[in-house]
Amino acid sequence: MEIFPALLSVITDPMLLFAIVLAAFVGMIVGATPGLTASAAIAMLLPITFYMSPLFALAFLYVIGKSGRYGGSIAAILFNTPGTAASAATQIDGYPLARAGKAGKAMKVATISSIIGDMMGDILLVIGVGFIASIALKLGPPETFAIYFAAFVVIGSVIGKSIVKGLASALMGILVAMVGLDPISSEERYTFGSFDLSNGIGLVPLMIGVFVLGEVFAQLEERRKTQGETKENDSTQDGNNLTWEEYKPCLPHALRGGFIGAGIGVLPGLGSAIAAFISYGEGKRRAKNPEQWGKGALEGVAAPEAANNAVSGPSMAPLLTLGIPGSTIGAILLGVFLIHGIQVGPTLFLTDKELVYKLFACGMLGIIAYGLIGYFGATQVARLILKIPTNVLYPMIFMTAFVAAYSASGSMFDVTVMTVAGFVGWLMRKHDFNIAAFVISFVLAKGAEETFRQSLLMSDGGALIFVERPIALAFIIIGAGAIAFRVRGVLKDRKLAPGGLGDA
């Protein structure tokens, strides 16, 4: 298999190994810091990848994303503040364990389960991605557009509290991506006479604004409400060694969570939060002591953490084989591929197969790196985070974001775009719009437009081509089915909550 030569190549490269370990540490710090996300860190670091080789750039950001998912469990267990959305499921049993003086055990269970789930996801990715790519090579423009359509609809309608707001977020991302010159006629679109807008909206300043500035604005708004609530748990001072007998009951939950997370990870847009809560619910249903779940069960930490991290690898499958990112981190990684002139899609496995498998190898070594750091040093990481005052942290992030946006192309217009995007990101968070749908749709829009126009040219302008071809029709039905399924769920929730208006 291609993965073994790739692993050997990465292991024998000292600089690449250093980058992997550094990324594992950075990702853990970011994920464990309440109010920060791995997406924000990756977006802010995106400009420095201009000066790296493609493998270094991709591996560094990819491992930060993996480690950041795990790092969220530290904040959830110790601070009762989920570092990521998926860590909210870990918080249910993790924080009660910390309050009972078992924070060390809870973090070790989270670490081991994260390693198991993440490694399972990566192994399944390595085994299956080549097969998926071989099928993708046989798809024409109509089938590819239908996949784009299904991705837009699924991402917009399934994630978040509101179907309408989710689809509106996806539409907003598409409209922003259309700013600039028409790729066929070269006519200006939505430029309002601005020369700067004729080149379109840059990926880097947009992502830095939405993820970094938007998050900073949101955290500053909430600062007065949460000030003084985050405290270090005294139990972090204890040894809290974990024995095999204590972890043994957790193992089936971790393995099941790994399969659940891997399955959900392949589907664009669903993400780790959904995987974590499904795994938690299924684990509780099958548990021998379900009454203990929610009160401090170690199994209640293992199940969501394994599923949360298992999403990471398989979510790369639609990105690498179809060019469709399954998450916000995937959308940023797609930007890195484009920055380095690498066309993502099924042909990637013909032109840059070695790069792909080396990236997989870096991901696997990144799992080991954050696992070792977390198992032996999670408590020290938590103490380090507590020593950083927010009145120092957020101004530093703010200034770094401005430097990063300007350095991307040396343009003050990019800084303006970043600032506007920051306010947009803040307003979207404030009003429960779907940021993931907005960003992913922005990234996908150009490819979708290209395949749509190619399809119409193939059929002399007739849209029936999308229903005449079985695979294209199947994906359009999947998109429509996703909306119907979500609407059915909303209506069911309204019936179960008399007097509630629901949120469609």
N, C-alpha and C positions, 0 to 999 in steps of 0.2 A: 504493500500500500504506500501511497505517496507521502503519508503523514510521517513515516519513520525516517526517511532521508531528510525531511523538513525539520523534524525534531533534532536530529544530529547536527544539521547546519546551524540552527539557532543556538543550541547548547555550546557550540564551539566558537560563538561570536561574543566576546566579553562585553563589548559596548551595547549590543542588543540585550543581553542578559541584564545589564545595569539599568537600561531603559525600562525593562519589564518590572524589575523590583521597585524602581522609583515610581512607576505608574501605579503599582499595587499600593504603595504607601500613600501617594497623593489621593488616589481614589477612595481609600479608606478614610482618610482625614475629611475629605469633602462629604462623603456619604454620612459620616458620623456627626457632622456639624449641623445642628438644627437650623433649618432654613436654607441650606445649600443643597444642590443636587449635582449628580454626576453630569447631567446634561449641561448645566451652567458652566461647570469646570471645563468640559470638553469644548464648548463653544468659545470660551475665553482663550483657550490654548490653541485654537484652530490656526490663527495666523502664524505661529511659530513652525507649523508643519510645512510652510512654504519652503523652509530652508533645510528640510530633512529629506532623506530618501523615502520613497513610497512605503516600504516595509516598516521603517522606523516610525514614520508618522502614523500609519494605521495601527501598528502594534501598541504604540504608546497610548493612543486615545482609546483603543479597544479594551486594553487592560484596565484603564481608569474606569471605564463603564462597568466592567465586571466587578472590580473591587468596590466601586461606589454602591452597587446593589447590596453587597454584603455589609458595607460600612453602615448602612442605614439601620441595621439591627442593633448596633452599639447604642445609638441615640434612643432607639425604641426601648431597649432593655434598661438602660441606666437612667435616662432622663425623662422617660414617658413621653417622648417627642419623636415620632417616626422620622428618620432621616430621609426616607423615600415613601411614596404612597404604598408600595408593597409591604413596607415594614410595619404598617398599621396592624396587620394580622399578627406579626411577631409580638407586637406590644401587648396584645390581649393577655398572654401568659408570661411574657418576658418580664414586664414590670412588676407583677405580683411576686415573681420569683426573686427579683432584686430586693423588693421590700422585705421578703422573708429571709434575707441574708444569703441568697444563692445566686447572686449576680454572676459570679465567676462560672458556676456550672451552666447557667443559661447561655452565657456568651460562648462557652466551649461547645455546647450543643449546637448553637447557631453556626459556629465556624465549621464544625465537622459536617453538618447537614448541608451547608452552603457548598462545601467542597464536593460532596457526593452528588448533589443536584446539578451543579455547574459542570462537573466532569461527565456526568451522564448525558447532559445536553450536548456537550462538545463531541462526545463519541458518536452519538446519533447523527450529529451534523456531518462529521467526517464520512460516516458510512453512507448517508443518504444524499448528500448534496450533489454528487456526480450524477446520480440517477435523475434527480430533478432537473439538472442542467441539460442532460441529454434529451429530456422531454421538451424543455423550453426551447431548444434549438429548432424544433419542428413547428413552432408556433409562428403564424404570420401576423401582419399588422392588425387585422380584425380581432384575433384572439388576444393579442397583447393589449389592445385598447380595452377590450372587455375586462381583462384582469385589472387594468388601471381603474376602470369604472367601479368594479367590485371593491377595490381597495379604498377608493374615495368614500363610497357609501358605507362600507363596514366601519372604517375608521371614524367617520363622522357620526354614525348613528349608534354604534355599540358602546363607545367609551363616553363617560360623563353622565351627568344627571338628566340632560335634556337632549332629545333627538333633534329638535329644531335648532338649538344652539350648536350642536355638534355639526350638523350639515351646513349651517351658516358659517361656522369656522372653516370648514373645508372649502366652501365657495369663496370665502375671503382669501384663503391661501392661493386659490387658482387665479383670482382677479389680480392679486399683487404680482404673481408670476408673469402675468400678461403685459405688465408695464414694460415699455420699450419698443423695439422694432418687430414688426410681423416677420416671422422666419421665412415666409414665402414671398410676400410682396415688398418687404422692407418699409412698409408704411408705419408711421408712429402710432402707438396705442397708449392711451392714458398718460401721456407725457405732459399735457397741459402747457406745451410750448417750452418745456425745460430741456436744455441740452443734456444736463446730467442724467435725467430720467430716460433719455433715449437709449442709454446703455443698459437699462433695466435696474432692478433692485439687487444689490449684491447679497450673496448668501451669507458671507461672514458677518457684516454689520447687522443684518436682520436677526441672525441667530444670537449674536451677543446681546442685542437689545432685548429680544423676547425672553431669553433664558436668564441672562445675568441681570441687566438693569430692571427688568420686570420683576424678578424675584427680590432684588434689593428694595425696590419701592414697596412691594407687598410686605416684606419683613419689617421695614421701618414703620409702616402703618400699624402693624400688629405688635410692635415692640412694647408699647405701654401696657398692653393686655397681658403679655407673657413675662414682663420684666420681673426677675426675682424668682420665677417658678422653677427654673432649671437648677438643680442641685446635684452634686455628686452623691451617689449612694454610699453609705459607710461600708457596705459589704464588699466594695471593690478593693478594700484593703486586705480582705481575707484570701487565703489560699484557694479555697473552693475547687479542689481537684475533682475531676470527673472520672469515675470508674467505668469499666466495661459493663458491669451489671446495671449501672444507671443508664448507660446509653443504649444498651441492647433493646429495650422496648421502643426506643425512638427509631431504630434502623428501618423497620417496615414502613413507617410513616415517611422517612426521608426518601426511601426508594420509590414509594408510590408518588410522593411529591415530585420527584425527578421526572417520572414519566408524564405526570399531569403538566408540569411546566414545559417540558419539551414539546408536547403535543400542542399546547396553546401558543408556544413561541413561534411555531411555523406559520400561524395565522396572522397576517399583518394587522397591527393595530390593537389587538386584545391586551397584550402586555403582561408585565409581572404582577401587577396588583391583582388582576382578575385571577391569575394562576395561584397566587398566594392564598386568597380567600376561598377559592374552590378546594384547594388542597387542605386548608384548615377545616372546612366544613366536612369534607369526606373523611378526614382523619378523626374528627370528633364522632362522626356517625359510626365508624368502625372501632372506636376505642373501647378498651375493656373498662375504663373508668371515665366515661364521658362527663360525669358530674364534677370531676376535678378540672376539666378544661375551662379556662377563663379565671381560674383561681390560682394558677401556678403549676401547670403540668409541663414537664420537660418535652413531652411529645408534642404539645401545642406550640413549641418553638421550632421543633424539627420539621414538622410538616410544611408550614408556610415558607420557611427559609430555603428548603430544598427546591420547592416549586419556583420561588422567586428567582433564584439564581439559575435554575435549569432553562429558563426562558432565553438567557443571554446568547448561547450558541445557536440554537435553531432559528432565532429571530434573524440571523444573518443569511439563512437560506433564501428567503424571497428577495433579499437585497442583492445577493451575489448572482442568483440565477435569473431573476426577472428585472432587477433594477428597482425593486419596490421595497423601500425600507419598512420594517415592521415596527419600528419604534422611533422616538425622537433621536436617540443615540445613533440608530441606523441611518437616519436622515443626515446627521452630521458626518458620519463616516462616508456616506455617499458623496458629500461635498469634498472630502479629502481625495477620494478617487478622481473626481472631476478636476480638482485643482492640479493633480499630477498627470492629467491627460489620459486616464485609464477609463475605458468605456465599460461600465458595469452591465452585466446581463449574461446570457448563456454563452456568448462568444468569449467571455472572460476566461473560461476554462480551456479555451483553445489558444488564447494569446498570452495569458499570464497565470497559468495553472500553478506554477512553482510559487509565485507570490501568494496565491490563495492558501495553499497548504502551509506555507511558512507562517502566515497570519494565524491559521488554526493552531499551529504549534506554539506560537507566542501566547495565544489565549490559554492553552493548557498549562504552560509554565507560569502564566499569571495567576491561575487558580492556586497552584502550589505556593506561589509567593505570598499572596494575600492570606492564604490559609495558615502559613507558618507565622506571619506577622500577627495575624489576628489571634491565633491560639495562645501565643506566648506574650503578646503585647497589647491586646485590646484595652486593658485597663489603663495602661500608660498613655495610649492614644486618647482615651476619654479624658484623662487628667490634663493632657496637653491642650485639648479643645477648650476645657473649662477655664484655662488661663488666658484665653484670647478674649478680651472685652469686645462687645459688639460695637462700641463707639470707635474702635480701632479697625475691626474687621471689615465692616461695610464700607467705610471711606476708602480703604485699600482696594477692595473689590471694584468700587466705583471708578477709581482712577485707573486701575489696570484695564478695565473694560474700555475706557476711552483710548488708552494707548494701543490696545489690541485692535480696535476698530480702525484707527488711523494708520497703523503699521501695515494693514492688509494691502493697501494700494496707495498710501500717502495722500489720501483725499479727505478734505474736511466735509465733503458731501456725505461720505460714508459715516462720519461721526454724527451728522444730522440724521441720517437714516437710522443709525443705532439708537439715538435718543428718542426719535418718534416711535420706533419699534418697542423701546422700553416702556413707554407710556401705554402703547397698545397692549403689550403683554400684561402690564399691571391691571388695566381695565378688564382684560379677558379673564384674569384670575378673580378679580373682584366680582364679576358678574357671571362666573361659572361657565365661560365659554371654553371650548376645547383647544388648548394650545397645541397638543400633539397633532390634532387634525389639521390645524392651520399650517404648521411647519411642514408636515409630511406632504400635504397637498401642494404647498408652494414648490417643494422639491420635485414632485411627480408631474406637475402641470405641463412642463415643456415636452416631456416624453409622451404624455397622453395626447397632447395636441398634434405632435408629429405623427403618431400612429393613427390617430383619427383621420387626419388629412390623407395619409397614405391609403387608408381603407377606402375612403370616398373616391380617390383616384382609381383604385382597382375596380370599383363598381360603377364608374362614370357618374359619381355623385349620389348614388342610391344608398340610403341608410339601411336598406333591407339586408345588406351583407352581414350585419351583426346578428341577425336572427336566422339567416340561411346556413350559417356555419355552426355545427353542433357545439364545439368547444366554446366559441364566443357566446352563443345563446346560454350555455350552462352557467357561465360566469355572470352574465346579466341577471339570470334568475337568482343566483346566489346573492347578488347585491340587493335585488328586490326582496328576497326572502329575509335578509338581515333586517331591513326596515320593518317588514311585517312581524318578525319575531320580537323586535324591540317594542313595537306598538302594542302587541299582545301583552307583553310583560307590564307595560305602563298601565294598560287598562285593567289588568289583573290586580296590580297594586292599588289602584283606585278603589276597586271593589272591596279589597281587604281592609281599606282604611276609610270608613264612612265619614263623609264630611270633608275629606282631604281633596284638594283640587288636583294633586299630582303635578308632575312637571313633564310635559311632553316635549 
